[in-house]
Amino acid sequence: MREDYEVGIEIRRAGLSVMMALERWGILSLSQLDGLIFHKRLEARKRLDLFFSCKFEGEYCGAGYKVLRRLEKRGLAAVRRYVNAPRVYTLTRKGHEVLMKAGLARLNDYRDSVADSLVKHEILTNGIGLAISELLGLPVSTDFERQVMSRGAAGNHARDSFPLPDLWITDHEQPKAIEVERTQKSAARYRKLWEFYRNNLPRTAVVLYISSFPNGPRLLLSRARKLMADFIYVSSIEDFQKSLGTCPFVGYRGGEIYLEKRPEPIVINAAAELRGGYAHAL
C-alpha cells in the first residue's frame, strides 16, 4: 500500500515537471518530453534522437504517455494532432493556473496552440533548444518566453513588428541568437531582418543559423557576404545533430563560432521546486 502511494506521488511530480516544460517550450512531442524528463540518464546520442522526435514505435505505452494521459483527463494538458507531424502537447489554462497557484510558473502567459504551417518548424526549433539546454547546459530561451517577459501577452503583438530569433543564448561576453531555417527566404527579407539585428542586438552578439534546406549554409553565407553581415554564422542541421551541437558555425570571412558544453547542464528539476503539496492537484 505504501509503495502504491509513493508511486502515485512520483507520477504527480512527473506531471508537474511536464506542465513546467510545456509552459517553457510551448509545444513538445511525447518523444521530446521523454528525452527531457523521463529518460535523462540515456547517453547523449539517444537523448538527442528523442529531442528530434526520432522515436515513434511503442512510444505511446511508456511512463511519459501515462502521465500525459492523466494530465489530459484532468484538463491540465492537451494533445494536438497535425498532418505529417508527430502529435504534440500543450498546456491548458487550467494547467497554467495550477502552476501559478503553486508558485512554479515562469511566465504570466502560456501557449495553447500553433498554426499548421508552423508546427514542423516549432518541433525542430524546440529539438535544437532542448539539445542546447540539456546536452550543452547553456541558458537558452524561446521567442515566446522573451515576448511574454518583455512585452506581456505575446498574442497581442505581431512578430514582424519586433522580430525575435527562434532561440536566444544568454552570454555576457557574446550573446547568441539562434535562427532555425527550414526554407529559403527572399533576399529582401534577409536584408530587412539582418539590418534590424545590426541595429538592435548588443554589439558583441552573433546570429547563428541552423539550416535544414538543401545548400542552405552556402546560400546564407553568400547573402551575408553581399550584405557584409559579419555577425552571421551558419551550420547545417545535419552537422548540428552529428556533433551533438558542438559543430562549428562558419562566417563568410572564415571565422568560426562554437557552442561550448558547460560542466553542469541546466535541467528542469521539478522535484526540487515542488511547493505546498501541489502534487495533489494532478
C-alpha positions in Angstrom: 0.0 0.0 0.0 2.8 2.4 1.0 4.6 1.5 -2.3 1.5 2.4 -4.4 1.2 5.7 -2.5 4.9 6.6 -3.3 4.4 5.6 -7.0 1.4 7.9 -7.1 3.3 10.8 -5.7 6.1 10.3 -8.2 3.6 10.3 -11.1 2.1 13.6 -9.7 5.6 15.1 -9.5 6.3 14.0 -13.1 3.1 15.7 -14.1 4.2 19.0 -12.6 7.6 18.6 -14.5 5.7 18.0 -17.8 3.5 21.1 -17.2 6.5 23.3 -16.4 8.2 22.0 -19.6 5.1 22.8 -21.7 4.9 26.3 -20.2 8.5 27.0 -21.1 8.7 25.3 -24.6 5.1 25.9 -25.7 4.6 22.7 -27.6 6.5 19.4 -27.3 6.1 15.9 -28.7 6.0 12.9 -26.5 9.4 11.9 -27.7 10.8 15.3 -26.7 9.2 15.0 -23.2 10.6 11.6 -22.8 14.1 12.8 -23.5 13.7 15.9 -21.3 12.0 14.3 -18.3 11.6 10.5 -18.3 14.9 9.4 -19.9 17.5 11.8 -18.5 20.0 9.1 -17.9 20.2 7.9 -21.5 23.5 8.6 -23.3 23.6 11.9 -25.2 23.2 10.4 -28.7 19.9 8.7 -27.7 18.6 11.7 -25.9 19.3 13.8 -28.9 17.3 11.4 -31.1 14.4 11.8 -28.7 14.7 15.6 -28.9 14.4 15.4 -32.6 11.3 13.1 -32.4 13.0 10.1 -33.9 11.2 7.7 -31.6 7.7 6.5 -32.7 7.4 2.7 -32.3 5.9 1.8 -28.9 6.2 5.4 -27.5 2.5 5.5 -26.6 2.8 2.9 -23.8 5.6 4.3 -21.6 5.6 6.3 -18.4 5.6 9.6 -20.2 2.5 8.7 -22.1 0.7 7.6 -19.0 1.5 10.8 -17.2 0.3 12.9 -20.2 -3.0 10.9 -20.4 -3.5 11.7 -16.7 -2.9 15.4 -17.4 -5.3 15.2 -20.4 -8.1 13.7 -18.4 -7.8 16.4 -15.7 -7.8 19.2 -18.3 -4.2 20.3 -17.4 -2.6 19.5 -20.8 -4.0 19.0 -24.3 -2.9 16.9 -27.3 -2.7 18.5 -30.7 -2.7 16.4 -34.0 -1.3 17.6 -37.3 -0.9 16.1 -40.7 2.6 14.5 -41.3 3.9 15.5 -37.9 4.0 13.8 -34.5 1.3 14.6 -32.1 2.3 17.4 -29.7 1.2 18.6 -26.3 0.4 22.0 -24.9 -0.5 23.4 -21.6 -4.1 24.4 -20.9 -5.5 27.4 -19.0 -6.3 25.1 -16.0 -2.8 23.7 -16.1 -1.2 27.1 -16.1 -3.4 28.2 -13.2 -2.2 25.2 -11.2 1.4 26.3 -11.9 0.6 29.9 -10.9 -1.0 28.8 -7.6 1.9 26.5 -6.8 4.4 29.3 -7.4 6.0 27.2 -10.2 5.1 29.3 -13.2 7.9 31.0 -15.1 5.6 33.1 -17.2 2.3 35.0 -16.8 1.0 33.6 -20.1 1.0 30.2 -21.9 0.9 28.8 -25.4 -2.1 26.6 -26.2 -1.8 26.2 -30.0 0.3 26.5 -33.1 -0.6 27.1 -36.7 -0.5 24.0 -39.0 2.1 25.8 -41.2 4.4 26.4 -38.3 4.2 23.1 -36.3 7.2 21.4 -38.0 9.3 24.5 -37.5 8.3 24.7 -33.9 9.1 21.0 -33.3 12.5 21.3 -34.9 13.3 24.5 -33.1 12.4 23.0 -29.7 14.5 20.0 -30.5 17.5 22.2 -31.1 16.7 24.2 -28.0 16.5 21.1 -25.9 19.8 19.9 -27.2 21.5 23.2 -26.4 19.9 23.3 -22.9 20.1 19.7 -21.9 23.2 18.4 -23.6 25.4 21.5 -23.6 24.0 23.1 -20.4 23.6 26.5 -22.0 20.9 29.0 -20.8 18.6 29.1 -23.8 15.1 30.8 -24.1 12.4 30.6 -26.7 11.0 33.5 -28.6 7.6 33.0 -26.8 9.4 33.3 -23.4 11.0 36.5 -24.4 7.8 38.0 -25.9 5.9 37.3 -22.7 8.7 38.6 -20.4 9.4 41.7 -22.4 6.0 42.8 -23.6 3.3 40.9 -21.8 0.9 38.7 -23.6 2.6 37.6 -26.8 -0.6 37.2 -28.7 -1.2 41.0 -28.7 1.9 41.7 -30.7 2.8 40.8 -34.3 6.1 39.0 -34.6 7.0 41.2 -37.7 6.7 44.4 -35.7 9.6 43.3 -33.4 11.3 40.3 -34.8 12.8 37.9 -32.3 15.1 35.0 -33.1 13.8 31.4 -32.6 16.2 30.9 -29.6 18.4 33.1 -27.5 21.5 32.0 -25.6 22.4 34.3 -22.7 26.1 35.1 -22.6 27.5 38.3 -21.1 30.5 38.2 -23.4 28.9 37.0 -26.6 25.1 36.7 -26.7 23.9 34.3 -29.4 20.7 34.5 -31.4 19.7 31.2 -33.0 17.7 31.1 -36.2 16.3 27.8 -37.5 15.9 27.9 -41.2 13.7 25.2 -42.8 13.1 27.1 -46.1 14.9 29.7 -48.1 13.6 33.3 -47.7 13.9 36.2 -50.2 17.0 38.4 -50.4 14.8 41.4 -49.3 13.6 39.6 -46.2 17.2 38.7 -45.1 18.2 42.3 -45.7 15.4 43.6 -43.6 15.9 41.1 -40.7 19.7 41.5 -40.6 19.5 45.2 -40.7 17.3 45.0 -37.7 19.7 42.7 -35.9 22.6 45.0 -36.8 20.9 48.0 -35.2 19.4 46.3 -32.2 21.5 43.4 -31.0 24.2 44.0 -28.4 27.5 44.9 -30.1 29.2 41.6 -29.3 26.2 39.4 -30.2 26.2 37.0 -33.1 23.4 35.3 -35.1 23.8 31.5 -35.6 21.8 30.0 -38.4 21.0 26.3 -38.4 19.8 25.4 -41.9 17.8 22.3 -42.9 17.1 23.1 -46.6 19.4 22.0 -49.5 22.6 24.2 -49.9 21.3 26.3 -47.0 24.7 27.2 -45.5 26.2 28.1 -48.8 23.3 30.4 -49.7 23.2 32.1 -46.3 26.9 32.8 -46.4 26.5 34.2 -49.9 23.8 36.6 -48.6 25.9 37.5 -45.6 28.8 38.3 -47.9 26.8 40.6 -50.1 25.3 42.4 -47.1 28.7 42.4 -45.3 26.9 40.9 -42.3 29.9 39.6 -40.4 27.8 38.7 -37.3 26.0 35.9 -39.3 27.4 32.4 -38.8 25.9 29.2 -40.4 25.8 25.5 -39.9 23.6 22.7 -41.2 21.1 20.7 -39.1 23.0 17.5 -40.2 26.3 18.8 -38.7 24.5 20.0 -35.6 22.9 16.6 -34.9 26.1 14.7 -35.8 28.2 16.7 -33.4 25.6 16.9 -30.6 25.5 20.6 -31.0 29.3 21.3 -30.9 29.8 21.8 -34.7 31.4 25.0 -36.0 29.2 27.8 -37.2 31.1 29.5 -40.0 31.1 33.2 -41.1 31.6 34.4 -44.6 35.1 35.6 -43.6 36.0 32.1 -42.5 35.7 32.7 -38.8 34.1 30.0 -36.6 31.8 30.1 -33.5 31.3 27.0 -31.3 28.7 26.3 -28.7 30.8 25.0 -25.8 29.5 22.5 -23.4 29.2 23.6 -19.8 30.2 21.3 -17.0 26.8 21.1 -15.4 23.7 21.1 -17.8 20.8 23.3 -16.8 17.8 21.0 -16.4 14.3 21.3 -15.1 14.2 19.7 -11.6 10.5 19.7 -10.6 11.1 17.6 -7.5 13.3 20.3 -6.0 10.8 23.0 -6.9 7.6 21.4 -5.7 6.0 23.6 -3.0 3.0 23.4 -0.8 1.9 19.9 -1.7 0.5 20.9 -5.0 1.2 17.5 -6.5 -2.2 16.5 -5.2 -3.8 18.8 -7.9 -2.8 16.4 -10.6 
